[in-house]
Amino acid sequence: MEENKSNNGLKIALGIALVLFLGTAFYTFDLMKKKNETEAQLTEEKQLVMTDLSNMAKQYDVAISENKLANSNLVEARTRIQGLMDSLQISETNVKSLWKYKQQYLNLQKEMDALLTENNKLKAENNQLATSLDSTRIRLEERNVFTDSLLMQNTALAEVVESATILSADNLKGFGVIERNSGKLIPTERARRTDKLRVCFTVAKNTLVQAGDQELYIQVIDPKNNVLGVNEQVVFGDKFLNYSIISRFNYENLSLNVCEFVASKDEEEFEEGRYIVNVYNEKNLMSTTEFTLK
């Protein structure tokens, strides 16, 4: 009799324990399910806040791009949004953190509304001012058409006159020569046989140029890009020129043939290859040509 009572008591205890175990398991499962759901919801909410911030940043980008002059308030606000996005990206996903960022987003939204309203007002004022300036500019342009036309004609005439008062070097030629003891010169294309280089050109007739002593700068550049001859430098304002020889002659406003000799560098043999000859009237290049020694 007592043994039966003992067995019954044990069964009841086991039953209670089983019920408690099942209840605990169910409660734990339910807690885990709610936790996962909460985390998923927080992650989704975090992404929504990130999307809202990204859209806000794009609005600022558009507003900034529409301004020819950078608006410091817009730029500063755009920078703060980017900083908030960077911070949110690495932040913990919890209710407290998310709530903080949502509050900051709402504050930024209010600030953006005010800034964009002010920006739109400024744009409208600028557009009105631009329209007024365009109208004024058109009237000024119409008024100055005749003046500009005269100015262009005068400028063109001045350029023609200036160009006409400059000597010209026509038929520019450069070549190697063999110099005999008798003084006879024999043209050659052989570099090793060349004693000197000869540069010849014609100064054309020009009655607008003042007669008298004139000088032109001759520059001869060898295949190694060295300036032959004296290779001295002359400065004209902010420009300088390395020349091989100065050609000086008396000009009487008539066509004049001029020839000059240019020696090799340090009296060495002339290099094989292409030579460039330039003739300058001060800083102005008058004529250029080239020849080859084999």
C-alpha positions in Angstrom: 0.0 0.0 0.0 2.7 2.5 0.9 4.8 1.3 -2.1 1.9 2.2 -4.4 1.6 5.6 -2.9 5.4 6.1 -3.4 5.1 5.1 -7.0 2.2 7.4 -7.6 4.1 10.3 -6.0 7.1 9.6 -8.2 5.0 9.6 -11.4 3.4 12.9 -10.4 6.8 14.4 -9.8 8.1 13.2 -13.1 5.0 14.5 -14.8 5.4 18.0 -13.3 9.1 18.0 -14.2 8.2 17.0 -17.8 5.7 19.8 -18.0 8.2 22.3 -16.6 10.8 21.2 -19.1 8.4 21.4 -22.1 7.3 24.8 -20.9 10.8 26.1 -20.5 11.8 24.7 -24.0 8.8 26.4 -25.6 9.5 29.7 -23.8 13.1 29.6 -24.8 12.1 28.8 -28.4 9.7 31.6 -28.4 12.3 34.0 -27.0 14.8 33.0 -29.7 12.1 33.5 -32.4 11.2 36.9 -31.1 14.9 37.8 -30.8 15.6 36.8 -34.5 12.5 38.7 -35.6 13.6 41.8 -33.7 17.1 41.6 -35.1 15.7 41.3 -38.6 13.4 44.2 -38.1 16.2 46.3 -36.7 18.4 45.5 -39.6 15.7 46.4 -42.0 15.1 49.7 -40.1 18.8 50.4 -40.2 18.8 49.9 -44.0 15.8 52.2 -44.4 17.6 54.9 -42.4 20.7 54.4 -44.6 18.5 54.7 -47.8 16.9 57.8 -46.5 20.3 59.4 -45.8 21.5 58.4 -49.2 18.5 60.0 -50.9 19.1 63.1 -48.8 22.7 63.2 -49.9 21.7 62.9 -53.6 19.3 65.9 -53.1 22.2 67.9 -51.7 24.5 66.8 -54.6 21.9 68.1 -57.1 21.5 71.4 -55.3 25.3 71.9 -55.1 25.8 71.0 -58.8 23.2 73.6 -59.8 25.1 76.4 -58.1 27.9 78.0 -60.1 29.4 79.2 -56.8 29.6 76.7 -54.0 27.1 77.2 -51.2 29.1 76.6 -48.0 26.0 75.7 -46.0 25.0 73.0 -48.5 28.5 71.6 -48.7 28.8 71.5 -44.9 25.4 69.8 -44.5 26.3 67.2 -47.3 29.6 66.5 -45.4 27.7 65.8 -42.1 25.3 63.5 -43.9 28.2 61.5 -45.3 29.7 61.3 -41.8 26.5 60.0 -40.3 26.2 57.4 -43.1 29.7 56.2 -42.4 29.0 56.0 -38.6 25.7 54.2 -39.1 27.4 51.6 -41.4 29.7 50.4 -38.6 27.3 50.9 -35.7 25.7 48.2 -33.6 22.2 47.2 -34.6 20.1 47.8 -31.5 17.1 49.9 -30.6 19.0 52.6 -28.7 21.6 53.1 -31.5 18.9 53.1 -34.2 16.7 55.5 -32.4 19.7 57.9 -32.1 20.4 57.8 -35.8 16.7 58.2 -36.7 16.5 61.3 -34.5 19.6 62.7 -36.2 18.1 62.0 -39.6 14.9 63.8 -38.7 16.9 66.8 -37.6 18.9 66.8 -40.8 15.6 66.5 -42.8 14.3 69.7 -41.2 17.6 71.4 -41.8 17.6 70.3 -45.5 14.1 71.5 -46.1 15.1 75.0 -44.8 18.4 75.0 -46.8 16.8 73.9 -50.1 14.0 76.4 -49.7 16.6 79.2 -49.2 18.6 77.8 -52.1 15.6 77.8 -54.4 14.9 81.4 -53.5 18.5 82.4 -54.2 18.3 80.5 -57.6 15.2 82.4 -58.5 16.8 85.7 -57.6 19.9 84.8 -59.5 17.9 83.8 -62.6 16.0 87.1 -62.5 19.3 89.0 -62.1 20.8 87.0 -65.0 17.8 87.8 -67.2 18.2 91.4 -66.4 21.9 91.3 -67.1 21.3 89.5 -70.4 18.9 92.2 -71.4 21.4 94.9 -70.5 24.2 93.0 -72.3 22.2 92.7 -75.5 21.6 96.4 -75.5 25.2 97.1 -74.9 26.3 94.7 -77.7 23.9 96.3 -80.1 25.3 99.7 -79.2 28.9 98.6 -79.6 28.6 96.7 -82.8 29.7 99.6 -84.9 32.5 100.5 -82.5 33.7 96.9 -82.4 33.6 96.7 -86.2 35.8 99.8 -86.4 38.2 98.5 -83.8 38.6 95.2 -85.7 39.3 97.1 -88.9 41.8 99.4 -87.2 43.5 96.4 -85.6 43.7 94.5 -88.9 45.1 97.6 -90.6 47.7 98.0 -87.8 48.7 94.3 -88.2 49.1 94.8 -92.0 51.2 97.9 -91.5 53.3 96.2 -88.8 53.8 93.2 -91.0 54.7 95.3 -94.0 57.4 97.1 -92.1 59.3 93.9 -91.3 62.0 92.6 -93.5 61.4 89.2 -95.2 63.9 86.4 -95.9 62.9 84.6 -99.1 64.4 81.6 -100.9 66.2 80.5 -97.8 68.7 77.7 -98.5 71.3 75.9 -96.4 74.0 73.5 -97.6 77.5 72.2 -97.0 80.6 73.6 -98.9 84.2 72.5 -99.5 86.5 75.5 -99.3 89.5 75.4 -101.6 92.8 77.3 -100.8 92.0 79.5 -103.7 88.7 80.6 -102.0 86.6 78.6 -104.4 83.5 77.1 -102.8 82.2 73.7 -103.9 78.7 72.6 -102.7 78.6 69.1 -101.1 76.2 66.8 -99.4 78.9 64.8 -97.7 79.3 65.5 -94.0 82.9 64.4 -93.8 83.9 66.6 -96.7 82.1 69.7 -95.5 84.3 72.5 -94.3 81.5 75.0 -93.5 77.8 75.5 -93.9 76.5 78.2 -96.1 73.2 79.9 -95.6 71.8 82.1 -98.3 68.5 84.1 -98.6 67.0 87.1 -100.4 65.9 90.2 -98.5 62.9 91.3 -100.6 62.3 94.9 -101.7 60.3 96.8 -99.2 59.9 100.6 -99.3 58.1 100.7 -95.9 61.3 99.5 -94.1 63.7 102.3 -93.1 66.8 102.2 -95.2 70.2 101.7 -93.5 72.1 99.1 -91.5 70.0 96.0 -90.7 70.7 92.8 -88.9 69.1 89.4 -88.8 69.8 86.4 -86.6 70.6 83.1 -88.3 70.2 79.9 -86.3 71.6 76.5 -87.5 70.7 73.4 -85.5 72.6 70.1 -86.2 71.2 66.5 -86.0 72.0 66.4 -82.3 70.0 69.5 -81.6 73.0 71.7 -81.0 73.1 75.3 -82.1 76.2 75.7 -84.3 78.4 78.8 -84.8 78.9 81.2 -81.9 75.8 79.8 -80.1 75.3 83.0 -78.1 72.0 84.1 -76.6 70.1 87.3 -77.0 67.0 88.3 -75.0 63.9 90.1 -76.4 61.5 90.9 -73.5 60.4 87.6 -72.0 61.9 85.5 -74.9 65.4 84.5 -75.6 67.2 83.2 -78.8 70.4 81.2 -79.3 71.9 82.2 -82.6 74.7 80.9 -84.8 75.6 84.2 -86.5 74.3 87.7 -86.9 73.9 88.7 -90.5 74.6 92.5 -90.8 74.0 94.4 -94.1 73.1 97.8 -95.5 69.6 97.8 -96.8 68.5 100.3 -99.5 64.9 99.2 -99.9 65.9 97.0 -102.8 66.0 93.2 -103.2 69.3 92.0 -101.7 71.0 88.6 -101.8 72.7 87.6 -98.5 75.0 84.7 -97.7 76.7 83.7 -94.4 79.0 80.9 -93.3 78.5 78.9 -90.2 81.2 76.7 -88.7 80.8 73.4 -86.9 80.8 73.1 -83.1 84.4 73.4 -81.8 85.6 72.9 -85.4 84.7 69.2 -85.3 83.5 67.3 -88.3 79.9 67.9 -89.3 77.4 65.2 -88.2 75.5 63.2 -90.7 71.7 63.9 -90.7 69.2 66.6 -90.9 70.1 70.3 -90.3 67.5 73.0 -89.6 68.1 76.7 -90.5 66.0 79.5 -89.1 66.2 83.2 -89.8 64.9 85.7 -87.1 64.1 89.4 -87.2 64.7 89.9 -83.5 62.2 87.4 -81.8 60.1 86.9 -85.0 60.8 83.9 -87.1 61.0 85.0 -90.7 61.9 81.9 -92.6 62.9 78.2 -92.0 64.3 75.4 -94.1 66.3 72.2 -93.7 68.9 70.1 -95.5 70.7 66.8 -95.1 74.3 65.8 -95.0 75.1 62.2 -95.7 
